[in-house]
């Protein structure tokens, strides 16, 4: 019978959660590079095969069209503005690389998980403050905030598992070894 709470099992669970989180970070970063193309495709889809969604949520279709138009204008007239978006994409990729350290040595690098959790919490005030300043519809800010909520959930699980692993690794050091005598 295998020990589902032993160090090896915990390490495996930690690594599965981390791979899921890293893949999501990478996808979030990679998909931010071709934003203009993606919005063209999304806007086109809302006009054709996803028309029922556009009819059900007309505000969404209008918002996607507005953003596409703005990005196309920026891309045509001031493409350097989209360079900031490239840095956002790159940041996601760099953060994903940082989590590889946790994958290799979770206990030693638990601080990366805690840093990620702080970043997830920080998404909420950012969306609440900058959303209105940038004229972002509140519903879209809620979607942005959901990235922080959905991002922190696996990180909470990973941190909890790392703390259990740390306790298991520390336990043998506290247990006296057989045959060892204590000083009198």
Secondary structure, 3 states (H helix, E strand, C coil): CCCCCCHHHHHHHHHHHHHHHHHHHHHHHHHHHCHHHHHHHHHHHHHCCCHHHHHHCHHHHHHHHHHHHHHHHHHHHCHHHHHHHHHHHHHHHHHHHHHHHHHHCCCCCHHHHHHHHHHHHHHHHHHHHHHHHCCCCHHHHHHHHHHHHHHHHHHHHHHHHHHHHHHHHHHHHHCCCCCCCCCC
